Amino acid sequence: MPAREECLLCHAPLVYLPKQEEMACALCGGLYPSNARCEQGHYVCRASHRKQRLAAIWRICLATTSKNPLAIAREIMEDPFIYMHGPEHHVLVGSCLLAACRNAGRELNLPEALSEMERRGGQVPNGICAATPNAWASAALTARANLPLAPIKRAFLPA
């Protein structure tokens, strides 16, 4: 995974200010308090950052032909918006497995399945992994596998 002490947009080093300032998000234009920006003045708000993380997951899962969920996950984790310990892993794990199942020949509507994985993974609280022994990305996947949508559920059952 790439270093995270640089700007996601221009790769300039990050600057941490002693006090929060109101900053405009370089992606959405919204104004937010923050104490971090790059040397060029770029700031990315939480909502825009989340949107970019999810877009990377969707883009790669929909385009890949790999049947290997680990290879898919590694490709996604190379995206600069994906953090090693970020909440995107609550969605990433299940999404990689869904894409791999589809590519292995399972019949499922991948966009529909990814949308539901995003919804369910988004319900897992940020930071919960550090506070509990549970692997919450796996918990989100388990919740995903128990959906009453037959074509998607079959993706997780033995052939």
C-alpha positions as CSV (number, residue, x, y, z in Angstrom):
1,M,0.0,0.0,0.0
2,P,1.3,3.5,-0.8
3,A,2.4,5.9,1.9
4,R,-0.5,7.9,3.4
5,E,1.5,11.0,4.6
6,E,0.9,12.7,1.2
7,C,-1.9,14.4,-0.5
8,L,-4.4,12.1,-2.2
9,L,-4.7,14.6,-5.1
10,C,-1.2,16.0,-5.8
11,H,1.1,13.8,-3.6
12,A,2.5,16.8,-1.8
13,P,3.4,16.2,1.9
14,L,0.7,16.8,4.5
15,V,0.8,19.7,6.9
16,Y,-0.7,19.3,10.4
17,L,-1.8,22.7,11.8
18,P,-1.8,23.4,15.6
19,K,-5.4,24.6,15.4
20,Q,-8.3,23.7,13.2
21,E,-9.2,26.0,10.3
22,E,-12.2,26.0,8.1
23,M,-11.2,24.4,4.8
24,A,-12.9,23.9,1.5
25,C,-13.0,20.3,0.3
26,A,-11.1,20.0,-3.0
27,L,-13.6,17.5,-4.3
28,C,-17.1,18.7,-3.2
29,G,-16.4,22.3,-2.2
30,G,-18.0,22.0,1.2
31,L,-16.5,23.9,4.1
32,Y,-15.3,21.9,7.1
33,P,-13.0,22.4,10.1
34,S,-9.7,20.5,9.9
35,N,-6.1,20.7,11.1
36,A,-4.7,18.8,8.1
37,R,-4.1,19.8,4.5
38,C,-1.3,19.3,2.0
39,E,1.4,21.9,1.2
40,Q,-0.6,22.9,-1.8
41,G,-3.7,23.6,0.3
42,H,-5.7,20.5,-0.7
43,Y,-8.2,19.1,1.8
44,V,-10.6,16.2,1.3
45,C,-13.6,15.9,3.6
46,R,-14.8,12.6,5.1
47,A,-17.8,12.3,2.8
48,S,-15.8,12.8,-0.3
49,H,-13.1,10.5,0.9
50,R,-15.7,7.8,1.6
51,K,-17.2,8.3,-1.9
52,Q,-13.8,7.9,-3.5
53,R,-13.1,4.7,-1.5
54,L,-16.4,3.1,-2.5
55,A,-15.9,4.2,-6.1
56,A,-12.5,2.4,-6.1
57,I,-14.1,-0.8,-4.8
58,W,-17.0,-0.7,-7.3
59,R,-14.7,0.2,-10.2
60,I,-12.3,-2.7,-9.6
61,C,-14.9,-5.3,-8.6
62,L,-17.0,-4.6,-11.7
63,A,-14.0,-4.7,-14.1
64,T,-12.0,-7.6,-12.8
65,T,-12.0,-11.0,-14.3
66,S,-10.1,-12.6,-11.4
67,K,-11.5,-15.5,-9.5
68,N,-9.1,-14.8,-6.6
69,P,-10.7,-12.6,-3.9
70,L,-7.2,-11.9,-2.4
71,A,-5.9,-10.7,-5.7
72,I,-8.9,-8.4,-6.2
73,A,-8.4,-7.0,-2.6
74,R,-4.8,-6.3,-3.3
75,E,-5.6,-4.4,-6.4
76,I,-8.2,-2.3,-4.6
77,M,-5.8,-1.7,-1.7
78,E,-3.3,-0.1,-4.2
79,D,-5.8,2.8,-4.7
80,P,-4.6,5.9,-2.8
81,F,-8.0,6.4,-1.2
82,I,-7.9,3.0,0.5
83,Y,-6.3,3.0,3.9
84,M,-4.9,-0.1,5.7
85,H,-7.1,0.4,8.8
86,G,-10.0,2.3,7.2
87,P,-13.7,1.5,7.4
88,E,-13.7,0.7,3.7
89,H,-12.6,-2.8,4.6
90,H,-16.1,-3.5,6.0
91,V,-17.2,-3.3,2.4
92,L,-14.1,-4.3,0.6
93,V,-13.9,-7.9,1.9
94,G,-17.4,-8.9,0.9
95,S,-17.2,-7.1,-2.4
96,C,-14.0,-9.0,-3.4
97,L,-15.7,-12.3,-2.6
98,L,-18.8,-11.4,-4.5
99,A,-16.7,-10.4,-7.6
100,A,-14.7,-13.6,-7.4
101,C,-17.9,-15.7,-7.1
102,R,-19.4,-14.0,-10.1
103,N,-16.2,-14.5,-12.1
104,A,-16.1,-18.2,-11.1
105,G,-19.5,-18.7,-12.7
106,R,-22.0,-18.0,-9.9
107,E,-25.1,-16.3,-11.1
108,L,-25.6,-13.0,-9.4
109,N,-26.4,-9.4,-10.1
110,L,-23.1,-8.0,-9.1
111,P,-24.1,-4.3,-9.0
112,E,-27.1,-5.2,-6.8
113,A,-24.9,-7.3,-4.6
114,L,-22.2,-4.6,-4.3
115,S,-24.9,-2.0,-3.4
116,E,-26.2,-4.2,-0.6
117,M,-22.7,-5.0,0.6
118,E,-22.0,-1.2,0.7
119,R,-25.2,-0.7,2.7
120,R,-24.4,-3.5,5.2
121,G,-20.7,-2.8,5.5
122,G,-21.5,0.9,6.1
123,Q,-23.5,-0.1,9.2
124,V,-20.4,-1.4,11.0
125,P,-19.1,1.4,13.3
126,N,-15.8,3.0,12.4
127,G,-13.0,1.9,14.8
128,I,-15.0,-1.1,16.1
129,C,-12.2,-3.5,15.0
130,A,-9.8,-1.9,17.5
131,A,-12.3,-2.2,20.4
132,T,-13.5,-5.8,19.9
133,P,-11.9,-9.2,18.9
134,N,-14.4,-9.6,16.0
135,A,-13.3,-9.2,12.4
136,W,-16.1,-6.8,11.4
137,A,-15.4,-7.0,7.7
138,S,-16.2,-10.7,8.0
139,A,-19.3,-9.9,10.1
140,A,-20.5,-7.6,7.3
141,L,-20.0,-10.4,4.8
142,T,-21.9,-12.9,6.9
143,A,-24.8,-10.5,7.1
144,R,-24.5,-10.1,3.4
145,A,-24.5,-13.8,2.8
146,N,-27.8,-14.3,4.7
147,L,-29.8,-12.0,2.5
148,P,-33.1,-13.5,1.2
149,L,-32.1,-12.8,-2.4
150,A,-31.8,-16.3,-3.8
151,P,-29.3,-15.6,-6.7
152,I,-27.0,-13.7,-4.4
153,K,-27.3,-16.2,-1.6
154,R,-26.3,-19.0,-4.0
155,A,-23.0,-17.2,-4.6
156,F,-22.0,-18.3,-1.1
157,L,-23.3,-21.9,-1.1
158,P,-21.4,-24.9,-2.4
159,A,-22.2,-25.8,-6.0
